[in-house]
Amino acid sequence: MDKTRAAMISVAATIIWVAMAVPARCSVYELADGVVRGSYLNGAKEAYLRIILPISHAANLLALPDGDLLCFWFSGAGEGGSGVSIVMSRLVQGSSRWTEPVLLSHRDGWSNQNPVPFRAPDGRLWLFHTSQKAGQGQQTAEVLALKSQDDGQTWTAPEPLFAEPGSFDRQHLVVFNRHWLFPMYHSAGPGIINSAQKDTSMVKISDDDGVTWRSCEVPGSGGLVQMNIVDLSPQSLVAFFRSRYADWIYKSVSGDGCQWSAPSPTQLPNNNSSIQVARLRNGHLVLAFDNAQASGSRGEPRTAPRAVLSVALSVDDGKTWPWVRDVQAGPTPPAFLPAEALEYSYPSITQTPDDSIHMAFTFRRETIKYVTFDEEWITQGQTIGLFTGDRAK
Protein backbone atom coordinates (compact mmCIF):
# COMPACT_ATOMS: atom_id res chain seq x y z
CA MET A 1 0.00 0.00 0.00
CA ASP A 2 1.51 3.38 -1.00
CA LYS A 3 1.89 6.15 1.55
CA THR A 4 -0.81 8.38 0.01
CA ARG A 5 -3.43 5.62 0.12
CA ALA A 6 -2.46 4.72 3.70
CA ALA A 7 -2.76 8.37 4.74
CA MET A 8 -6.22 8.68 3.17
CA ILE A 9 -7.40 5.51 4.94
CA SER A 10 -6.13 6.92 8.24
CA VAL A 11 -7.95 10.19 7.60
CA ALA A 12 -11.14 8.41 6.54
CA ALA A 13 -11.16 6.44 9.80
CA THR A 14 -10.91 9.67 11.74
CA ILE A 15 -13.76 11.22 9.71
CA ILE A 16 -15.99 8.26 10.64
CA TRP A 17 -15.15 8.91 14.30
CA VAL A 18 -16.06 12.56 13.88
CA ALA A 19 -19.35 11.73 12.16
CA MET A 20 -20.34 9.55 15.12
CA ALA A 21 -19.73 12.52 17.43
CA VAL A 22 -21.75 15.04 15.39
CA PRO A 23 -25.13 14.69 17.18
CA ALA A 24 -23.72 15.98 20.48
CA ARG A 25 -22.17 19.04 18.79
CA CYS A 26 -24.40 19.43 15.75
CA SER A 27 -24.81 23.21 15.98
CA VAL A 28 -21.19 23.84 14.97
CA TYR A 29 -21.32 21.24 12.25
CA GLU A 30 -24.50 22.74 10.84
CA LEU A 31 -22.78 26.10 10.53
CA ALA A 32 -19.61 24.65 9.01
CA ASP A 33 -20.80 24.29 5.43
CA GLY A 34 -18.37 26.71 3.78
CA VAL A 35 -21.14 29.04 2.58
CA VAL A 36 -20.35 32.78 2.67
CA ARG A 37 -23.31 34.61 4.20
CA GLY A 38 -24.16 37.96 5.68
CA SER A 39 -22.70 38.37 9.17
CA TYR A 40 -24.28 39.60 12.36
CA LEU A 41 -21.43 42.11 12.17
CA ASN A 42 -23.16 44.69 9.99
CA GLY A 43 -21.32 45.25 6.73
CA ALA A 44 -19.29 42.04 6.89
CA LYS A 45 -19.73 38.54 5.49
CA GLU A 46 -18.65 35.27 7.06
CA ALA A 47 -18.38 31.52 6.59
CA TYR A 48 -17.44 28.51 8.69
CA LEU A 49 -15.17 26.19 6.73
CA ARG A 50 -16.12 22.56 6.51
CA ILE A 51 -14.83 20.14 9.14
CA ILE A 52 -13.08 16.93 8.10
CA LEU A 53 -11.14 16.17 11.31
CA PRO A 54 -11.78 16.86 15.02
CA ILE A 55 -9.57 19.93 15.50
CA SER A 56 -8.73 22.84 13.20
CA HIS A 57 -6.10 25.47 13.94
CA ALA A 58 -3.54 27.96 12.59
CA ALA A 59 -5.16 29.17 9.37
CA ASN A 60 -3.13 31.08 6.80
CA LEU A 61 -4.59 32.82 3.75
CA LEU A 62 -3.09 33.38 0.31
CA ALA A 63 -4.70 35.71 -2.25
CA LEU A 64 -4.02 34.83 -5.89
CA PRO A 65 -3.86 37.39 -8.73
CA ASP A 66 -7.00 35.94 -10.36
CA GLY A 67 -9.05 36.70 -7.24
CA ASP A 68 -9.12 33.16 -5.83
CA LEU A 69 -8.43 32.88 -2.12
CA LEU A 70 -6.69 29.87 -0.58
CA CYS A 71 -6.89 28.93 3.10
CA PHE A 72 -4.49 26.45 4.72
CA TRP A 73 -4.60 25.07 8.27
CA PHE A 74 -3.73 21.97 10.26
CA SER A 75 -6.31 19.42 11.27
CA GLY A 76 -6.31 16.10 13.10
CA ALA A 77 -7.21 14.34 16.31
CA GLY A 78 -5.24 16.77 18.51
CA GLU A 79 -2.37 19.23 18.23
CA GLY A 80 0.97 17.46 18.57
CA GLY A 81 -0.53 14.03 17.92
CA SER A 82 0.25 11.52 15.21
CA GLY A 83 -1.20 12.16 11.79
CA VAL A 84 -2.15 15.82 12.23
CA SER A 85 -2.30 16.99 8.62
CA ILE A 86 -2.14 20.14 6.50
CA VAL A 87 -5.35 20.83 4.58
CA MET A 88 -6.49 23.47 2.09
CA SER A 89 -9.77 25.00 0.95
CA ARG A 90 -10.35 27.42 -1.94
CA LEU A 91 -12.81 30.27 -2.43
CA VAL A 92 -13.02 30.68 -6.20
CA GLN A 93 -13.41 34.22 -7.48
CA GLY A 94 -17.15 34.94 -7.74
CA SER A 95 -18.16 31.90 -5.69
CA SER A 96 -20.05 32.07 -2.41
CA ARG A 97 -18.85 28.74 -1.05
CA TRP A 98 -15.47 27.45 0.10
CA THR A 99 -14.53 24.09 -1.39
CA GLU A 100 -14.30 20.87 0.57
CA PRO A 101 -10.90 20.82 2.34
CA VAL A 102 -8.29 18.59 0.72
CA LEU A 103 -5.39 16.85 2.41
CA LEU A 104 -1.97 18.13 1.32
CA SER A 105 0.56 16.74 3.82
CA HIS A 106 0.29 13.81 6.24
CA ARG A 107 2.94 11.85 8.17
CA ASP A 108 2.12 8.96 10.47
CA GLY A 109 4.05 9.35 13.72
CA TRP A 110 4.43 13.10 13.13
CA SER A 111 2.31 16.19 13.76
CA ASN A 112 2.21 18.71 10.89
CA GLN A 113 1.48 22.29 11.94
CA ASN A 114 1.62 25.99 11.00
CA PRO A 115 1.23 26.03 7.20
CA VAL A 116 2.79 29.09 5.49
CA PRO A 117 1.85 29.67 1.83
CA PHE A 118 4.01 31.78 -0.49
CA ARG A 119 3.61 32.89 -4.10
CA ALA A 120 7.07 33.34 -5.59
CA PRO A 121 7.81 36.08 -8.13
CA ASP A 122 7.79 33.45 -10.92
CA GLY A 123 4.19 32.51 -10.04
CA ARG A 124 5.01 29.18 -8.44
CA LEU A 125 3.35 28.46 -5.10
CA TRP A 126 5.28 27.15 -2.12
CA LEU A 127 3.78 25.75 1.05
CA PHE A 128 5.95 25.48 4.15
CA HIS A 129 4.93 23.81 7.39
CA THR A 130 6.46 22.43 10.55
CA SER A 131 6.47 18.74 11.37
CA GLN A 132 7.31 17.44 14.83
CA LYS A 133 7.54 13.96 16.25
CA ALA A 134 4.18 13.02 17.70
CA GLY A 135 3.97 13.59 21.44
CA GLN A 136 7.57 14.78 21.72
CA GLY A 137 7.18 18.56 21.55
CA GLN A 138 8.21 21.44 19.35
CA GLN A 139 11.90 20.94 20.05
CA THR A 140 11.80 18.03 17.56
CA ALA A 141 10.24 20.09 14.76
CA GLU A 142 11.62 20.60 11.28
CA VAL A 143 10.24 22.63 8.35
CA LEU A 144 9.02 20.91 5.18
CA ALA A 145 8.17 22.42 1.78
CA LEU A 146 5.71 21.57 -1.02
CA LYS A 147 5.41 23.29 -4.43
CA SER A 148 2.66 23.87 -6.96
CA GLN A 149 2.90 24.95 -10.60
CA ASP A 150 -0.88 25.30 -11.11
CA ASP A 151 -2.07 27.73 -8.40
CA GLY A 152 -2.56 25.01 -5.81
CA GLN A 153 -4.53 22.48 -7.85
CA THR A 154 -1.74 19.90 -7.42
CA TRP A 155 1.28 19.77 -5.12
CA THR A 156 4.59 17.97 -4.90
CA ALA A 157 5.32 15.65 -2.01
CA PRO A 158 6.64 17.46 1.10
CA GLU A 159 10.41 17.52 1.47
CA PRO A 160 12.59 18.70 4.39
CA LEU A 161 13.84 22.26 4.02
CA PHE A 162 15.17 23.17 7.48
CA ALA A 163 15.98 20.02 9.44
CA GLU A 164 17.56 21.61 12.52
CA PRO A 165 15.46 20.35 15.48
CA GLY A 166 13.24 23.08 16.88
CA SER A 167 12.75 24.90 13.55
CA PHE A 168 9.33 26.58 13.54
CA ASP A 169 7.38 28.91 11.26
CA ARG A 170 4.07 30.78 11.26
CA GLN A 171 4.25 34.03 9.24
CA HIS A 172 4.46 34.82 5.54
CA LEU A 173 7.62 35.30 3.52
CA VAL A 174 8.47 38.73 2.13
CA VAL A 175 10.31 39.49 -1.11
CA PHE A 176 12.57 42.45 -0.36
CA ASN A 177 14.91 43.79 -3.05
CA ARG A 178 14.82 40.36 -4.72
CA HIS A 179 15.74 38.58 -1.49
CA TRP A 180 13.32 36.08 0.04
CA LEU A 181 12.89 36.74 3.77
CA PHE A 182 11.43 33.83 5.75
CA PRO A 183 10.73 34.71 9.42
CA MET A 184 11.18 31.72 11.71
CA TYR A 185 11.94 30.88 15.32
CA HIS A 186 13.74 28.19 17.23
CA SER A 187 11.64 26.35 19.80
CA ALA A 188 13.53 25.07 22.83
CA GLY A 189 10.63 22.85 23.91
CA PRO A 190 8.88 22.19 27.24
CA GLY A 191 11.62 20.01 28.72
CA ILE A 192 13.93 22.94 29.44
CA ILE A 193 13.61 25.26 32.44
CA ASN A 194 12.18 28.60 31.28
CA SER A 195 12.15 27.15 27.77
CA ALA A 196 9.84 29.85 26.44
CA GLN A 197 12.49 32.44 27.22
CA LYS A 198 14.93 30.40 25.15
CA ASP A 199 12.73 30.57 22.03
CA THR A 200 14.45 33.01 19.68
CA SER A 201 13.59 34.55 16.31
CA MET A 202 15.59 34.57 13.10
CA VAL A 203 15.19 35.36 9.42
CA LYS A 204 16.18 32.85 6.78
CA ILE A 205 17.26 34.66 3.61
CA SER A 206 17.55 33.25 0.11
CA ASP A 207 19.33 35.13 -2.67
CA ASP A 208 18.69 32.40 -5.27
CA ASP A 209 14.91 31.81 -5.27
CA GLY A 210 14.86 29.30 -2.43
CA VAL A 211 17.79 27.10 -3.48
CA THR A 212 20.04 28.07 -0.56
CA TRP A 213 19.41 29.96 2.66
CA ARG A 214 21.43 31.90 5.21
CA SER A 215 20.30 32.72 8.74
CA CYS A 216 20.18 36.10 10.51
CA GLU A 217 19.43 36.11 14.23
CA VAL A 218 17.27 38.80 15.79
CA PRO A 219 19.09 40.23 18.84
CA GLY A 220 17.17 40.40 22.12
CA SER A 221 14.37 38.15 20.83
CA GLY A 222 14.30 35.64 23.69
CA GLY A 223 10.65 34.70 24.23
CA LEU A 224 9.55 36.77 21.20
CA VAL A 225 8.38 34.56 18.34
CA GLN A 226 6.32 34.27 15.16
CA MET A 227 7.98 37.33 13.68
CA ASN A 228 5.70 39.05 11.14
CA ILE A 229 7.67 41.11 8.60
CA VAL A 230 6.11 43.97 6.61
CA ASP A 231 7.99 45.85 3.90
CA LEU A 232 7.33 49.59 4.09
CA SER A 233 9.70 50.75 1.34
CA PRO A 234 12.77 49.47 -0.56
CA GLN A 235 14.86 50.71 2.40
CA SER A 236 12.60 49.90 5.34
CA LEU A 237 11.13 46.85 7.06
CA VAL A 238 9.17 46.50 10.28
CA ALA A 239 8.41 43.30 12.16
CA PHE A 240 5.89 42.50 14.89
CA PHE A 241 6.28 39.65 17.41
CA ARG A 242 4.15 37.45 19.62
CA SER A 243 5.33 37.55 23.24
CA ARG A 244 5.70 34.43 25.37
CA TYR A 245 5.31 36.78 28.35
CA ALA A 246 1.70 37.64 27.38
CA ASP A 247 2.36 41.34 27.81
CA TRP A 248 2.69 43.31 24.56
CA ILE A 249 3.17 42.90 20.86
CA TYR A 250 6.82 43.79 20.18
CA LYS A 251 8.31 45.59 17.18
CA SER A 252 11.70 45.61 15.43
CA VAL A 253 12.99 47.47 12.35
CA SER A 254 15.54 46.74 9.65
CA GLY A 255 16.95 48.30 6.50
CA ASP A 256 18.23 45.13 4.86
CA GLY A 257 16.31 42.16 6.31
CA CYS A 258 19.32 40.74 8.15
CA GLN A 259 20.32 43.38 10.69
CA TRP A 260 17.39 43.96 13.06
CA SER A 261 16.96 46.22 16.06
CA ALA A 262 16.26 44.59 19.41
CA PRO A 263 12.46 44.25 19.68
CA SER A 264 10.68 46.77 21.91
CA PRO A 265 7.10 46.72 23.23
CA THR A 266 4.33 48.54 21.38
CA GLN A 267 1.08 49.88 22.83
CA LEU A 268 -0.72 46.74 21.59
CA PRO A 269 -1.45 43.91 24.05
CA ASN A 270 -0.57 40.27 23.45
CA ASN A 271 -1.79 37.13 25.19
CA ASN A 272 1.02 34.81 24.04
CA SER A 273 -0.90 33.92 20.91
CA SER A 274 -0.36 34.52 17.22
CA ILE A 275 -0.99 37.81 15.44
CA GLN A 276 -0.83 38.81 11.78
CA VAL A 277 -0.20 42.12 10.04
CA ALA A 278 -0.75 42.93 6.36
CA ARG A 279 0.02 45.98 4.24
CA LEU A 280 -2.95 47.14 2.17
CA ARG A 281 -2.69 48.34 -1.41
CA ASN A 282 -2.93 51.97 -0.21
CA GLY A 283 -0.02 51.46 2.21
CA HIS A 284 -2.09 51.28 5.39
CA LEU A 285 -1.48 48.40 7.84
CA VAL A 286 -4.12 46.09 9.28
CA LEU A 287 -3.41 43.98 12.35
CA ALA A 288 -5.42 40.97 13.52
CA PHE A 289 -4.82 40.08 17.18
CA ASP A 290 -6.32 38.86 20.43
CA ASN A 291 -7.03 42.09 22.31
CA ALA A 292 -5.91 40.80 25.72
CA GLN A 293 -2.85 40.21 27.90
CA ALA A 294 -1.85 38.57 31.19
CA SER A 295 0.02 41.61 32.52
CA GLY A 296 1.46 44.92 31.43
CA SER A 297 4.88 43.92 32.75
CA ARG A 298 7.17 41.35 31.19
CA GLY A 299 7.60 38.93 34.10
CA GLU A 300 7.71 35.18 33.47
CA PRO A 301 6.37 33.28 30.43
CA ARG A 302 2.61 32.85 30.73
CA THR A 303 -0.65 32.89 28.79
CA ALA A 304 -3.97 34.75 28.76
CA PRO A 305 -7.40 33.94 27.27
CA ARG A 306 -7.54 33.79 23.47
CA ALA A 307 -10.35 36.32 23.05
CA VAL A 308 -11.41 39.09 22.21
CA LEU A 309 -10.28 38.84 18.56
CA SER A 310 -9.92 42.31 17.01
CA VAL A 311 -8.60 44.07 13.93
CA ALA A 312 -6.75 47.40 14.07
CA LEU A 313 -5.89 49.92 11.36
CA SER A 314 -2.81 52.14 11.06
CA VAL A 315 -2.18 54.88 8.49
CA ASP A 316 1.35 55.75 9.67
CA ASP A 317 3.34 52.53 9.21
CA GLY A 318 2.28 51.07 12.56
CA LYS A 319 3.30 53.96 14.81
CA THR A 320 -0.31 54.45 15.92
CA TRP A 321 -3.45 52.36 15.57
CA PRO A 322 -6.39 54.79 15.80
CA TRP A 323 -9.17 52.34 14.96
CA VAL A 324 -9.93 48.95 16.51
CA ARG A 325 -12.98 46.77 15.89
CA ASP A 326 -13.90 43.34 17.22
CA VAL A 327 -14.29 40.48 14.78
CA GLN A 328 -15.17 37.84 17.40
CA ALA A 329 -15.88 38.99 20.93
CA GLY A 330 -17.97 36.13 22.27
CA PRO A 331 -20.46 33.40 21.32
CA THR A 332 -21.69 33.61 17.75
CA PRO A 333 -25.35 34.17 16.96
CA PRO A 334 -27.63 32.33 16.47
CA ALA A 335 -28.17 31.90 20.19
CA PHE A 336 -28.06 28.10 20.08
CA LEU A 337 -24.29 28.20 19.77
CA PRO A 338 -22.97 27.65 23.32
CA ALA A 339 -20.32 29.82 24.90
CA GLU A 340 -18.03 26.93 25.83
CA ALA A 341 -14.40 26.82 24.76
CA LEU A 342 -14.16 30.46 23.75
CA GLU A 343 -10.95 30.35 21.76
CA TYR A 344 -10.73 32.70 18.78
CA SER A 345 -7.10 32.81 17.80
CA TYR A 346 -4.32 32.55 15.21
CA PRO A 347 -5.80 35.03 12.73
CA SER A 348 -4.61 35.45 9.18
CA ILE A 349 -5.39 38.64 7.26
CA THR A 350 -4.90 39.66 3.64
CA GLN A 351 -6.38 41.76 0.83
CA THR A 352 -7.54 40.71 -2.63
CA PRO A 353 -7.19 42.81 -5.81
CA ASP A 354 -10.74 44.18 -5.36
CA ASP A 355 -9.56 45.80 -2.08
CA SER A 356 -11.65 43.48 0.10
CA ILE A 357 -9.98 42.49 3.39
CA HIS A 358 -10.19 38.84 4.40
CA MET A 359 -9.60 37.16 7.77
CA ALA A 360 -9.52 33.51 8.80
CA PHE A 361 -9.04 32.28 12.35
CA THR A 362 -9.42 29.36 14.73
CA PHE A 363 -13.00 29.06 15.94
CA ARG A 364 -12.97 27.10 19.22
CA ARG A 365 -10.48 24.60 17.70
CA GLU A 366 -13.48 23.07 15.92
CA THR A 367 -13.35 24.86 12.59
CA ILE A 368 -11.85 27.82 10.76
CA LYS A 369 -14.04 30.90 10.55
CA TYR A 370 -13.75 33.30 7.62
CA VAL A 371 -14.80 36.97 7.70
CA THR A 372 -14.54 39.61 4.98
CA PHE A 373 -15.04 43.38 5.11
CA ASP A 374 -13.50 46.58 3.77
CA GLU A 375 -11.19 49.14 5.35
CA GLU A 376 -13.98 51.59 6.18
CA TRP A 377 -15.76 48.86 8.15
CA ILE A 378 -12.90 48.84 10.66
CA THR A 379 -13.36 52.56 11.39
CA GLN A 380 -17.10 52.19 12.03
CA GLY A 381 -16.98 49.80 14.98
CA GLN A 382 -15.54 49.42 18.45
CA THR A 383 -13.98 46.90 20.81
CA ILE A 384 -14.61 45.48 24.25
CA GLY A 385 -10.95 44.43 24.37
CA LEU A 386 -8.08 45.98 26.28
CA PHE A 387 -6.74 48.29 23.55
CA THR A 388 -9.36 50.71 22.27
CA GLY A 389 -7.19 52.61 19.80
CA ASP A 390 -4.96 55.64 19.86
CA ARG A 391 -5.38 58.73 17.77
CA ALA A 392 -2.70 60.03 15.40
CA LYS A 393 -1.59 63.59 16.02
Rosetta blueprint (number, residue, H / E / L):
1 M L
2 D L
3 K H
4 T H
5 R H
6 A H
7 A H
8 M H
9 I H
10 S H
11 V H
12 A H
13 A H
14 T H
15 I H
16 I H
17 W H
18 V H
19 A H
20 M H
21 A H
22 V H
23 P H
24 A H
25 R H
26 C H
27 S H
28 V H
29 Y H
30 E H
31 L H
32 A L
33 D L
34 G L
35 V E
36 V L
37 R E
38 G E
39 S L
40 Y L
41 L L
42 N L
43 G L
44 A L
45 K E
46 E E
47 A E
48 Y E
49 L L
50 R L
51 I L
52 I L
53 L L
54 P L
55 I E
56 S E
57 H E
58 A E
59 A E
60 N E
61 L E
62 L E
63 A E
64 L L
65 P L
66 D L
67 G L
68 D L
69 L E
70 L E
71 C E
72 F E
73 W E
74 F E
75 S E
76 G E
77 A L
78 G L
79 E L
80 G L
81 G L
82 S L
83 G L
84 V E
85 S E
86 I E
87 V E
88 M E
89 S E
90 R E
91 L E
92 V L
93 Q L
94 G L
95 S L
96 S L
97 R E
98 W L
99 T L
100 E L
101 P L
102 V E
103 L E
104 L E
105 S E
106 H L
107 R L
108 D L
109 G L
110 W E
111 S E
112 N E
113 Q E
114 N E
115 P E
116 V E
117 P E
118 F E
119 R E
120 A L
121 P L
122 D L
123 G L
124 R L
125 L E
126 W E
127 L E
128 F E
129 H E
130 T E
131 S E
132 Q E
133 K E
134 A L
135 G L
136 Q L
137 G L
138 Q H
139 Q H
140 T H
141 A L
142 E E
143 V E
144 L E
145 A E
146 L E
147 K E
148 S E
149 Q L
150 D L
151 D L
152 G L
153 Q L
154 T L
155 W L
156 T L
157 A L
158 P L
159 E E
160 P E
161 L E
162 F E
163 A L
164 E L
165 P L
166 G L
167 S E
168 F E
169 D L
170 R L
171 Q L
172 H L
173 L L
174 V E
175 V E
176 F E
177 N L
178 R L
179 H E
180 W E
181 L E
182 F E
183 P E
184 M E
185 Y E
186 H E
187 S L
188 A L
189 G L
190 P L
191 G L
192 I L
193 I L
194 N L
195 S H
196 A H
197 Q H
198 K H
199 D L
200 T E
201 S E
202 M E
203 V E
204 K E
205 I E
206 S E
207 D L
208 D L
209 D L
210 G L
211 V L
212 T L
213 W L
214 R E
215 S E
216 C E
217 E E
218 V L
219 P L
220 G L
221 S L
222 G L
223 G L
224 L E
225 V E
226 Q E
227 M E
228 N E
229 I E
230 V E
231 D E
232 L E
233 S E
234 P L
235 Q L
236 S E
237 L E
238 V E
239 A E
240 F E
241 F E
242 R E
243 S E
244 R L
245 Y L
246 A L
247 D L
248 W E
249 I E
250 Y E
251 K E
252 S E
253 V E
254 S E
255 G L
256 D L
257 G L
258 C L
259 Q L
260 W E
261 S L
262 A L
263 P L
264 S E
265 P E
266 T E
267 Q E
268 L E
269 P E
270 N L
271 N L
272 N L
273 S L
274 S L
275 I L
276 Q E
277 V E
278 A E
279 R E
280 L L
281 R L
282 N L
283 G L
284 H L
285 L E
286 V E
287 L E
288 A E
289 F E
290 D E
291 N L
292 A L
293 Q L
294 A L
295 S L
296 G L
297 S L
298 R L
299 G L
300 E L
301 P L
302 R L
303 T L
304 A L
305 P L
306 R L
307 A L
308 V L
309 L E
310 S E
311 V E
312 A E
313 L E
314 S E
315 V L
316 D L
317 D L
318 G L
319 K L
320 T L
321 W L
322 P L
323 W E
324 V E
325 R E
326 D E
327 V E
328 Q E
329 A L
330 G L
331 P L
332 T L
333 P L
334 P L
335 A L
336 F L
337 L L
338 P L
339 A L
340 E L
341 A L
342 L L
343 E L
344 Y E
345 S E
346 Y E
347 P E
348 S E
349 I E
350 T E
351 Q E
352 T L
353 P L
354 D L
355 D L
356 S L
357 I E
358 H E
359 M E
360 A E
361 F E
362 T E
363 F E
364 R L
365 R L
366 E L
367 T E
368 I E
369 K E
370 Y E
371 V E
372 T E
373 F E
374 D L
375 E H
376 E H
377 W H
378 I H
379 T H
380 Q L
381 G L
382 Q L
383 T L
384 I L
385 G L
386 L L
387 F L
388 T L
389 G L
390 D L
391 R L
392 A L
393 K L
